[in-house]
Amino acid sequence: MIRKNNLEILKEENVDRIANMGGEMWDQLAPVFRYLSISMISEFEIESIKKDLIGMAEEAELQHISLEEKLGIPAKEFCEDLIQSVRRDGGGKSKAGEICMVFLSSVVRTLTFFWVLDNVFFGEPGRINLFSIWFAVILGAIDVGALVALKFAFDRRKRGMIEVGGLVLILICFFYGGIRNSFIVISRGWNLFLGMILIAATVLTYGIQRWYWNRQSQKYEWK
Amino acid sequence: MDKAQLMKGILEGCILKIIDQEETYGYEIVTRLQDYGFTDAKEGTLYPLLLRLEKKKLIQGVFKESPLGPKRKYYTLTQDGEMYVSRFYQVWKEVEASVESIFGGR
């Protein structure tokens, strides 16, 4: 059973609380989140800050005041001061590593998926579809893009629509695109070896991500 | 006279002292600071300071149920925080004495 890491748990908690928030307050909070998300500070720190801000926004809602009234300063000024303060304390160092980890994890996972599809479901062992490699890189880039600019990551409905839309597009490309024509044919032995490498890499990247985010979570009071 | 620059170093020590007196949360800290004369203190300016103090392990924040409804982060001082507060006050007295002797000699 695949267990969620602490970053995923925190993100889900934030998304659930936002879902119960009034539209007006969300409209005030969303630009703050967007600003934070495109800043180069650690992902866990961003989610931890979001949790605190959601709490402030919930209190502001109950007090019938705006988020800016609650903060006492303009939201943009608040974001700039906060990001500056975090970066001054070394909060941006791990971002590049996190981006690489997300990209590699996504590429490996997608390549494994296509290998399993080709070998188990479509009975085409030994044929490496170059489209799969291209597609894996594109999906990896999309995941990185989502990490850096999470415009829709905390809007469940939009995120769901984009995910479903993406899946439909993938299926259409897969079954009806004429792009499945470029292959590299390898021997059965090499194909099995490749499969073992991909599956091992998928398990390894899953383990590394889980270890990394759970380790990051120890720096913050997030529960 | 740029008051903000002067306030930067002082505010952290004062926040820690307020937290030292009792377990408290952001809005209450702001109210107490304003009562003590720090009228420019706002939750938005306080939050980055609290974040920094937490990272330095001088305070510890814990989410608890609040009477208002949503969970709230309550802060307490750590052992390092207690040492920092006494050291801060020591330094403050030294600086105050030096400034007083310069202006007092006018």
Interface residues (C-beta under 8 A of the other chain):
Chain A: I49 D52 G55 M56 E58 E59 L62 Q63 K70 L71 G72 I73 E77 F78 D81 L82 S85 V86 D89 K219 Y220 E221 K223
Chain B: G26 Y27 V30 K42 E43 G44 T45 Y47 P48 L49 L51 R52 E54 K55 Q60 G61 V62 F63 L68 G69 P70 K71 R72 K73
